[in-house]
Amino acid sequence: MTHDRHSYAEPALVRTTHLELDLALDFDEKVLAGSATHTLAWTDTESHSGDRLVLDTRDLTVLGVEGQTADGWEPLEYSLAVPDKELGAALTIRTSKHPRVKVSYRTAPTATGLQWLEPAMTAGGVMPFMFSQSQAIHARSWVPVQDTPSVRFSYAAHVTAPPELMVLMSADNGTTSRRTGSYDVVMPEPIPSYLLAIAAGDLVFEPLGERSGVWAEPATVRQAATEFSDTEEMMRVTEELFGPYRWGRYDLLVLPPSFPYGGMENPRMTFATPTVVIGDKSLVSVIAHELAHSWSGNLVTQDSWDDIWLNEGFTSYVENRIVEAVYGTEFALMETAIKQHATVVKLDPLTPAELAVELPGLHHRSEYHGKTSTGPLKGSWFLSWLEERFSREVFDPFLRGYFDRFAFRSINTDNFVEHLREHLLSEHPDVVTDDELAAWLYEPGIPAFAARAVSPRFQVVDEARDLWLKTGELPHGAGQWTTQEWLRFLDAAPDVLSPLLLQQLDRAFGLTGTANGEIARRWYQIVAASSYEAAYAEMAEFLTKVGRMKLVLPVYQALAGTDRAFAAEVFAKARPGYHPITTAAVQRILGQ
């Protein structure tokens, strides 16, 4: 990869191989300030052509740039381009191919990759909290960097913060929560910029096993440790399937509810939403997903956001294999059926032109800027189809070899297809045709020959729902249903239901006010679309407490079609606790 259209960087000329950060956290001003020192590998060290380093920035104030010489450091000329709304501003530095370049800078309080929380927004309510979210192209808002997955670098950081706060990064943090106000961390393995991560808050550690543990606020750490107690077992089964875990430790950081995602796979330190900690482990597939990224995404990485399926599609496939190994085939089957149902139902009414945009072939140019789509599911479906065709006895060693061959490298779809043809298709001819492969890689939609997941337990749920809709007879045994069965029941229900049916269901099973965020999202989406005002107060509280985009955006979308004024009123109250990424997404929905 020589150029990523989501980045101004020019890795064909020069690449960062190591990054040293020296940062100070200022909670009063809501900024990071300090320096980023790049160790550089120049493609051509002899000529004077291409003697520039271009870094990505967004809303950074550059205070100075220096280059290392044999005698020390010298100031360098630099310029910041006019910023683009999406990509930020290119920082162009004139150099004499210096081996190291240091940029002194400070972030803006509005940095899209950082969120600063007041104490009231945390579980403890006493100390402030700060955390980053660099994926997809938000690292440039808090570090001047070659912000493209095609460039990988190791890093070290020295961070100062208020002494009452613990600072953690996507690096080797150790396991002691002793607070000094001054922290040094190291990430020895090369990572892409979107995996740079930092957090600071009232955090303590609870071990899960020899290689894993949970960081969280004192009020939530024990509950989180119980919920995630199977993490070490997840690591063990994944190693048996797809090769060694190559990152040393695997720890989890439970963030406040405003975290915009279910999880973020920062190496050595997965950032996780508290919405999966509900006491019954029914939502821990999120943890399986983030752990799976330790192989697909973190170890073998897409070289641009055009090939997002190489990260997310592979990870969803590995996630399902982990869930099956730890929690059983039926649980994994239900999880797959839920994802596939949502995609198939969404795509069924689309025209061919809409389908090409919504779910194109895997080999295409994506417009991925931090929002997911159904594309990654197509990738995992493709891998499941290959597994079915070739058998696990053949496919598992192939996938393990893929992770071994491309470990700590960034690749594109062409690289994968070449590997697929060389190490699977050519060794097992006549199993997959060229037309079938092309249907996955180049044609829109899910191929007609792809088998859908069918869960016997979901067939019972579907019959119960149909009977309820037809006769009003409540589903028998629903009080003992699993989370997945309730998700299926609500997913396949009509978007709009009568107040009588909603009241009947709610009184019987207490869906309004549920602590299960996945059930709440689906229930409140129907509530909003049906204008069921009896649940509006609890729905508003849910939208105010939770900032995870997957859970809140569909509810805002439904409200925008029925009661935009109420949606705007709720958003005004919730906005101070939302991450900038979530805020921007809600604003787009409400037309603000």
Residue pairs with C-beta under 8 A, 6 or more apart in sequence:
1 11
1 148
1 150
1 303
1 304
1 410
1 412
2 11
2 12
3 10
3 11
3 12
4 148
4 149
4 150
4 303
4 304
4 305
5 304
5 306
6 87
6 136
6 137
6 147
6 148
6 304
6 305
6 369
7 56
7 87
7 137
7 146
7 147
7 148
8 54
8 55
8 56
8 81
8 87
8 90
9 54
9 55
9 56
9 146
9 147
9 148
9 151
10 50
10 52
10 54
11 146
11 148
11 150
11 151
12 43
13 42
13 43
13 44
13 50
13 52
14 40
14 41
14 42
14 43
14 50
14 53
14 97
15 40
15 41
15 146
15 151
15 153
16 38
16 39
16 40
16 41
16 145
16 146
16 151
16 153
17 39
17 40
17 41
17 153
17 154
17 190
18 38
18 39
18 153
18 154
18 155
18 156
19 36
19 37
19 38
19 39
19 143
19 145
19 153
19 154
19 155
19 156
20 36
20 37
20 39
20 155
20 156
20 157
21 34
21 35
21 36
21 37
21 143
21 155
21 156
21 157
21 158
21 159
22 34
22 35
22 37
22 157
22 158
23 32
23 33
23 34
23 157
23 158
23 159
23 160
23 198
24 32
24 33
24 34
24 159
24 160
24 161
25 32
25 130
25 159
25 160
25 161
25 162
25 165
25 167
25 200
26 32
26 33
27 116
27 128
27 130
27 162
29 109
30 109
30 114
30 116
31 106
31 107
31 108
31 109
31 111
32 106
32 107
32 111
32 114
32 142
32 198
33 105
33 106
33 107
34 104
34 105
34 106
35 102
35 103
35 104
35 105
36 102
36 103
36 105
36 143
36 144
36 145
37 100
37 101
37 102
37 103
38 53
38 55
38 100
38 101
38 102
38 103
38 145
39 99
39 100
39 153
40 53
40 97
40 98
40 99
40 100
40 101
42 97
43 50
44 50
45 97
51 94
51 95
51 96
51 97
52 92
52 93
52 94
52 95
53 92
53 93
53 95
53 101
54 90
54 91
54 92
54 93
54 146
55 90
55 91
55 93
55 103
55 140
55 144
55 145
55 146
55 147
56 87
56 88
56 90
56 91
56 137
56 139
56 140
56 144
56 145
56 146
56 147
56 148
57 80
57 88
57 89
57 90
57 91
57 105
57 140
57 141
57 144
58 83
58 87
58 88
58 89
58 111
58 112
58 138
58 140
58 141
59 83
59 88
59 107
59 108
59 110
59 111
59 112
59 141
60 91
60 105
60 106
60 107
60 108
60 140
60 141
60 142
60 144
61 105
61 106
61 107
61 108
62 78
62 80
62 91
62 103
62 104
62 105
62 144
63 104
63 105
63 106
64 75
64 103
64 104
65 75
65 76
65 77
65 78
65 93
65 101
65 102
65 103
65 104
66 73
66 74
66 75
66 76
66 101
66 102
66 104
67 73
67 74
67 76
67 93
67 95
67 96
67 98
67 100
67 101
67 102
68 98
68 99
68 100
68 101
68 102
69 98
73 102
76 93
76 94
76 95
76 98
76 101
77 93
77 94
78 91
78 92
78 93
78 94
79 91
79 92
80 89
80 90
80 91
80 92
81 89
81 90
81 91
81 92
82 89
83 89
86 137
86 369
87 137
88 137
88 140
88 141
91 103
91 144
93 101
93 103
95 101
103 144
105 144
107 114
107 141
107 142
108 141
109 116
110 580
111 138
111 141
111 142
111 580
112 138
112 141
112 580
112 581
112 584
113 132
113 133
113 134
113 138
113 139
113 140
113 141
113 142
114 130
114 131
114 132
114 133
114 141
114 142
115 130
115 131
115 132
115 133
115 258
115 579
115 580
116 128
116 129
116 130
117 128
117 129
117 130
117 201
117 256
117 258
117 577
118 128
118 576
119 125
119 126
119 127
119 128
119 129
121 129
121 256
121 258
121 576
121 577
122 128
122 129
122 201
122 202
122 217
122 256
123 216
123 217
123 219
123 220
123 256
123 274
124 202
124 217
124 218
124 219
126 202
127 164
127 165
127 201
127 202
128 165
128 201
129 199
129 200
129 201
129 202
129 255
129 256
130 198
130 199
130 200
130 201
131 197
131 198
131 199
131 200
131 201
131 255
131 256
131 259
131 271
132 138
132 142
132 196
132 197
132 198
132 199
133 197
133 259
133 260
133 261
133 264
133 271
133 579
133 581
134 142
134 193
134 194
134 195
134 196
134 197
135 194
135 195
135 264
135 370
136 194
136 305
136 368
136 369
136 370
137 147
137 194
137 305
137 369
137 370
138 194
138 370
138 581
139 145
139 147
139 193
139 194
139 196
140 147
140 193
142 198
143 193
143 196
145 193
145 196
146 193
147 193
147 194
148 192
148 193
148 303
148 304
149 192
149 193
149 194
149 301
149 302
149 303
149 304
149 305
149 410
150 192
150 303
150 304
150 410
151 192
151 193
151 410
152 190
152 191
152 192
152 301
152 408
152 409
152 410
153 190
153 191
153 193
154 186
154 187
154 188
154 189
154 190
154 191
155 171
155 186
155 187
155 191
155 196
156 171
156 184
156 185
156 186
156 187
157 169
157 171
157 183
157 184
157 185
157 198
158 182
158 183
158 184
159 167
159 169
159 182
159 183
159 184
159 185
159 198
159 200
160 181
160 182
160 183
161 167
161 181
161 183
161 200
162 181
163 179
163 180
163 181
164 179
164 202
165 179
165 181
165 200
165 201
165 202
165 203
166 177
166 179
166 200
166 201
166 202
166 203
166 204
166 215
167 183
167 198
167 199
167 200
168 185
168 198
168 199
168 200
168 203
168 215
168 253
168 269
169 185
169 187
169 196
169 197
169 198
169 199
169 269
170 187
170 191
170 195
170 196
170 197
170 198
170 266
170 267
170 268
170 269
171 185
171 186
171 187
171 268
171 269
172 185
172 186
172 187
172 188
172 248
172 249
172 268
173 185
173 251
173 268
173 269
175 205
175 207
175 213
175 251
176 205
177 203
177 204
177 205
177 215
187 267
187 268
189 246
189 247
189 267
189 408
190 408
191 267
191 298
192 301
192 410
195 265
195 266
195 267
195 298
196 266
197 264
197 266
197 269
197 271
199 253
199 255
199 271
201 217
202 217
202 218
203 215
203 216
203 217
203 253
204 215
204 216
204 217
204 218
204 221
205 213
205 214
205 215
205 221
205 251
206 213
206 214
206 216
206 221
206 222
206 224
206 225
207 213
207 225
208 214
208 225
208 228
208 229
208 231
208 232
209 231
209 232
209 235
210 232
211 232
211 235
211 245
211 248
211 249
211 250
212 231
212 232
212 235
212 249
212 250
212 251
212 252
213 225
213 249
213 251
213 252
214 221
214 224
214 225
214 228
214 251
214 252
214 253
214 254
215 221
215 251
215 252
215 253
215 254
215 269
216 224
216 253
216 254
217 254
220 254
220 274
220 277
221 254
223 277
223 279
224 252
224 254
224 274
224 277
226 279
227 276
227 277
227 278
227 279
227 281
227 284
228 252
228 284
228 287
230 281
230 284
230 326
231 250
231 252
231 287
231 291
233 326
234 287
234 288
234 291
234 322
234 326
235 245
235 250
235 291
237 322
237 325
237 326
238 245
238 291
238 292
238 294
238 295
238 318
238 321
238 322
239 245
241 318
241 321
241 325
241 396
241 400
242 295
242 318
242 396
242 399
242 400
242 403
243 295
243 400
243 403
243 404
245 294
246 294
246 299
246 407
246 408
247 267
247 268
247 294
247 298
248 268
249 268
250 268
250 270
250 291
250 294
251 268
251 269
251 270
252 269
252 270
252 272
252 287
252 290
253 269
253 270
253 271
253 272
254 272
254 273
254 274
254 277
255 271
255 272
255 273
255 274
256 274
257 273
257 274
257 275
257 545
257 546
257 547
257 548
257 577
258 547
258 577
258 578
258 579
258 582
259 271
259 272
259 273
259 274
259 547
259 548
259 579
260 547
260 548
260 549
260 578
260 579
260 581
260 582
261 271
261 273
261 548
261 549
261 550
262 272
262 273
262 275
262 276
262 286
262 289
262 548
262 550
263 270
263 271
263 272
263 273
263 276
263 286
263 287
263 289
263 290
264 270
264 271
264 290
265 290
265 293
265 294
265 297
265 298
265 315
267 294
267 298
270 287
270 290
270 291
272 286
272 287
272 290
273 286
273 548
275 283
275 517
275 518
275 546
275 548
275 551
276 283
276 284
276 286
276 287
276 517
278 515
278 516
278 517
280 483
281 327
282 482
282 483
282 484
282 516
283 483
283 516
283 517
283 518
285 319
285 323
285 335
288 319
288 322
288 323
288 326
289 315
289 316
289 319
291 319
291 322
292 314
292 315
292 316
292 318
292 319
292 322
293 311
293 315
295 314
295 315
295 318
295 403
296 310
296 311
296 314
296 315
296 317
296 318
296 403
297 311
297 312
297 314
297 315
299 403
299 406
299 407
299 408
300 310
300 314
300 402
300 403
300 406
300 407
300 409
300 411
301 310
301 311
301 409
301 410
301 411
302 308
302 309
302 310
302 311
302 410
302 411
302 412
303 410
303 411
303 412
304 412
305 366
305 368
305 369
306 364
306 365
306 366
306 368
306 412
307 366
307 411
307 412
307 413
308 366
308 368
308 375
308 376
309 362
309 375
309 376
309 378
309 379
309 413
310 379
310 411
310 412
310 413
310 416
311 376
312 372
312 375
312 376
312 379
312 380
313 362
313 375
313 376
313 377
313 378
313 379
313 380
313 382
313 383
314 379
314 380
314 383
315 376
315 380
316 339
316 376
316 377
316 379
316 380
317 379
317 380
317 383
317 384
320 332
320 335
320 336
320 380
320 384
321 332
323 331
323 332
323 335
324 331
324 332
330 455
330 457
331 484
333 453
333 454
333 455
334 455
334 457
334 458
334 482
334 484
334 485
334 488
335 484
336 384
336 453
337 452
337 453
337 454
337 455
337 458
337 488
338 484
338 487
338 488
338 491
339 377
340 377
340 381
340 452
340 453
341 488
341 491
341 492
342 374
342 491
343 359
343 374
343 377
343 378
343 446
344 446
344 452
345 491
345 492
346 358
346 374
347 355
347 358
347 359
347 374
347 445
347 446
350 358
352 444
355 444
355 445
356 444
358 373
358 374
358 444
359 373
359 374
359 375
359 378
359 444
359 445
359 446
360 375
360 444
361 440
361 441
361 442
361 443
361 444
362 375
362 378
362 379
362 382
362 413
362 440
362 441
363 413
363 414
363 417
363 441
363 442
364 442
366 373
366 375
370 581
371 549
371 585
378 440
378 446
381 446
381 450
382 440
383 399
385 440
385 450
385 451
386 395
386 424
386 432
387 395
387 396
388 451
389 431
389 432
390 398
390 424
390 428
390 431
394 424
394 428
395 424
398 423
398 424
401 423
402 416
402 419
402 423
405 419
406 415
406 419
413 441
417 441
425 431
425 432
425 437
436 447
436 449
439 447
439 449
440 447
455 488
457 485
458 485
458 488
461 475
461 481
461 485
461 488
461 489
462 488
462 492
464 475
464 476
464 478
464 489
465 475
465 489
465 492
465 493
467 473
467 475
468 474
468 475
468 501
468 505
469 493
469 494
469 501
472 501
472 504
474 504
474 505
474 508
475 489
478 485
478 486
478 489
478 508
478 509
479 509
481 489
483 516
483 518
483 519
486 516
486 519
487 518
487 519
487 522
490 519
490 522
490 523
490 526
491 522
493 526
495 525
495 526
495 529
495 558
496 526
496 529
496 530
497 526
497 530
497 532
498 530
499 530
499 532
499 534
502 526
502 527
502 530
502 532
502 534
502 535
503 532
503 534
505 511
506 512
506 534
506 535
511 519
511 520
511 523
512 523
512 527
512 534
512 535
512 538
512 539
513 538
514 520
514 523
517 542
517 546
517 548
517 551
518 551
520 542
520 551
521 550
521 551
521 552
521 554
521 555
523 535
524 535
524 539
524 542
524 543
524 555
524 558
525 554
525 555
525 557
525 558
526 532
526 558
527 535
527 536
527 539
528 539
528 555
528 558
528 559
528 562
528 563
529 558
529 561
529 562
530 562
531 562
531 563
536 566
539 555
540 566
540 570
540 573
542 552
542 555
543 552
543 555
543 556
543 570
543 571
543 574
544 570
544 573
544 574
544 577
545 577
546 552
547 574
547 577
547 578
547 579
547 582
548 582
549 581
549 582
549 585
552 582
552 586
553 582
553 585
553 586
553 589
556 567
556 571
556 586
556 589
556 590
557 589
559 566
559 567
559 570
560 567
560 589
560 590
560 591
564 590
567 590
568 590
568 592
571 586
571 590
575 583
575 586
578 586
586 592
